[in-house]
Amino acid sequence: MEIWRRLTRNFVWKAVSVVIAVAVWLAVASEPELATIVSVPVEYRNYPSDLEISSTIVSTINVEARGPAGRLAGLHDARIAAVVDFGSVKVPGERTFTLTASSLNLPRGVELIRTIPSQLRFTFEQHLTKMLPVDVPLSGELPPGLKIASMEIEPQELQVGGPKSHVMRATRLVADPVDVSRLSGNTRQTIAVYASDPEVRLLSQPQVTVKIQVEQAPLRVR
């Protein structure tokens, strides 16, 4: 009798729960199975602190998946990402990572067909820093009767860093040009500096101060 009472306790709620579960199962089972392709971001885990990637870094991939229509409908809004783990990368060189279902956090009931691309390949290099001189180009022409007496750049060098091969090839940094056509006297300007190679980044503050002193040009004797 005790067992019977336990089985029949809250019988109505148990029966309702069973009915709801069966209804949900029937609804999912009766849904047509579809396939879709979504674009998802790529996330990188355990990035090595002493290495740099010198090859192209992939930010998104396409995922082709199939499953019940109801689950696929919300796939575009789901927070899905392809996770690449760099934990095994210890030394410079080329490494290939194959994307599988375990790399993705697909919702339950959704099956991975393929990823495009199916593999990601990276070239890892040692991190390198060095100082590079800064070039400041001049644009325009000085007003008549003036000439540049001196030009100072502070600082003359800035520190850069990046993959070893790219930093080794870098020789100079370039500042935004200074327009001298409107100068009427000495000037002091702070201007931005950039590295032409996108793999080389400025570690110092990306700007220099330029001081230009002008003086009267000597008159030409005819």
C-alpha positions in Angstrom: 0.0 0.0 0.0 2.8 2.4 0.8 4.3 1.8 -2.6 1.0 2.4 -4.2 0.5 5.7 -2.3 3.9 6.9 -3.5 3.1 6.0 -7.1 -0.3 7.8 -7.0 0.9 10.8 -5.1 0.6 13.9 -7.3 -0.7 11.7 -10.0 -2.4 14.5 -11.9 0.9 16.5 -12.1 2.8 13.5 -13.2 0.3 12.6 -15.8 0.4 16.2 -17.2 4.2 16.1 -17.3 4.2 12.9 -19.3 1.6 14.3 -21.7 3.7 17.5 -22.2 6.9 15.5 -22.7 5.2 13.3 -25.3 3.7 16.3 -27.1 7.1 18.0 -27.3 8.7 14.8 -28.6 6.0 14.4 -31.2 6.4 18.1 -32.2 10.1 17.7 -32.7 9.8 14.3 -34.4 7.3 15.6 -36.8 9.4 18.6 -37.8 11.0 18.3 -41.2 14.8 18.0 -41.2 16.6 20.8 -43.0 20.1 22.0 -43.6 21.6 25.5 -43.4 24.8 27.4 -43.6 25.7 30.0 -41.0 28.8 32.2 -40.6 30.3 32.0 -37.1 33.3 33.7 -35.5 36.5 31.9 -34.7 37.9 32.2 -31.1 41.4 31.4 -30.2 42.3 29.8 -26.8 45.7 29.5 -25.0 47.4 31.9 -27.4 51.2 31.5 -26.8 52.6 34.7 -25.1 56.1 34.4 -26.6 55.0 33.7 -30.2 53.3 35.7 -33.0 51.1 34.6 -35.9 52.7 35.9 -39.2 50.1 34.2 -41.5 46.5 35.4 -42.1 44.3 35.1 -39.0 40.8 33.8 -39.9 38.1 35.6 -38.1 35.0 33.7 -39.4 34.1 30.4 -41.0 31.0 28.9 -42.5 29.2 26.1 -40.8 26.9 23.7 -42.6 24.5 21.9 -40.3 21.3 20.0 -40.3 18.5 19.3 -37.9 14.8 19.9 -37.1 13.5 23.1 -38.7 12.6 24.6 -35.4 16.2 24.3 -34.0 17.8 25.5 -37.2 15.5 28.6 -37.2 17.3 29.8 -34.1 20.7 28.8 -35.2 21.5 32.2 -36.8 20.8 33.9 -33.5 22.6 31.4 -31.3 26.0 32.2 -29.8 28.0 29.7 -31.8 31.8 30.0 -32.2 34.5 27.8 -33.6 37.2 27.4 -30.8 40.8 26.8 -31.8 43.1 25.7 -29.0 46.7 26.8 -29.3 47.7 25.0 -26.1 49.9 22.5 -28.1 51.9 25.3 -29.8 55.3 25.7 -28.0 57.8 26.5 -30.7 57.9 28.5 -34.0 56.7 26.8 -37.1 53.6 25.9 -39.1 50.6 24.2 -37.4 47.3 22.9 -38.8 44.1 22.7 -36.8 41.1 20.6 -38.0 37.7 21.9 -37.2 35.3 19.2 -35.9 31.9 19.1 -34.1 33.9 19.3 -30.8 35.2 22.7 -31.9 31.7 24.0 -32.0 29.0 24.5 -29.4 26.1 23.5 -31.6 22.6 23.2 -30.0 21.4 19.7 -29.1 19.8 18.0 -32.0 21.8 19.9 -34.6 24.3 17.9 -36.5 27.5 19.2 -38.2 27.8 18.4 -41.8 31.0 20.3 -42.5 32.9 23.6 -41.9 34.2 25.8 -44.7 37.2 25.7 -44.5 37.6 22.4 -42.7 41.2 23.2 -41.5 43.0 26.3 -40.4 46.8 26.6 -40.9 49.0 29.2 -39.1 52.7 30.2 -39.1 54.0 30.9 -35.7 57.2 33.1 -35.2 59.1 34.4 -32.3 58.1 37.8 -31.0 60.7 40.6 -31.8 61.0 44.2 -30.8 63.3 46.9 -32.1 63.7 50.7 -32.5 63.0 52.3 -35.9 63.7 55.8 -37.1 60.8 58.1 -38.0 60.6 59.9 -41.4 58.6 63.1 -41.5 57.7 64.1 -45.1 57.0 67.8 -46.0 54.3 68.8 -48.4 53.6 72.0 -50.2 56.0 74.9 -50.8 57.2 77.5 -48.3 55.8 81.1 -48.8 58.1 83.3 -50.9 61.1 84.7 -49.0 61.3 81.9 -46.4 63.5 78.8 -46.0 63.7 76.0 -43.4 66.6 76.7 -41.1 66.2 73.5 -39.0 63.8 70.6 -38.3 63.9 68.5 -35.2 61.9 65.3 -34.6 61.3 64.1 -31.0 61.7 61.3 -30.4 63.7 60.3 -33.5 63.0 56.6 -33.0 60.0 54.6 -31.8 59.8 51.0 -30.6 57.9 48.4 -32.7 57.1 44.7 -32.2 55.6 41.8 -34.1 56.6 38.5 -35.9 60.3 38.2 -36.2 60.5 38.1 -40.0 58.3 41.2 -40.4 60.1 43.3 -37.8 63.5 42.3 -39.3 62.4 43.6 -42.7 61.1 46.9 -41.3 63.6 49.8 -41.7 61.7 53.0 -41.0 58.4 54.5 -39.8 56.6 57.2 -41.6 54.7 60.2 -40.1 51.9 62.1 -41.5 53.2 64.9 -43.8 53.7 68.5 -42.5 52.2 71.1 -44.8 54.7 74.0 -45.0 52.8 76.1 -47.5 51.1 78.0 -44.7 54.1 78.6 -42.4 54.9 82.2 -41.6 57.2 81.4 -38.7 58.5 78.7 -36.4 56.1 75.8 -35.7 55.8 72.9 -33.4 53.4 70.1 -34.3 52.5 66.7 -32.9 51.8 64.3 -35.7 50.8 60.6 -36.0 53.2 57.9 -37.1 52.4 54.6 -38.8 54.1 51.3 -39.8 53.6 50.4 -43.5 53.5 46.7 -42.6 50.3 45.8 -40.8 52.0 43.0 -38.9 54.4 45.5 -37.3 52.8 47.4 -34.5 54.0 50.4 -32.6 54.7 49.7 -28.9 55.6 53.3 -28.2 53.0 56.2 -28.4 52.4 56.4 -32.1 53.3 60.1 -32.6 56.2 62.5 -32.7 56.7 66.2 -32.2 58.2 68.1 -35.1 59.8 71.5 -34.6 60.5 73.6 -37.7 62.4 76.8 -37.6 62.2 79.1 -40.7 64.2 82.2 -41.6 64.3 84.8 -44.3 65.8 83.5 -47.5 68.6 85.6 -48.9 67.6 87.9 -51.7 68.7 86.9 -55.2 71.1 89.4 -56.7 70.4 89.9 -60.4 
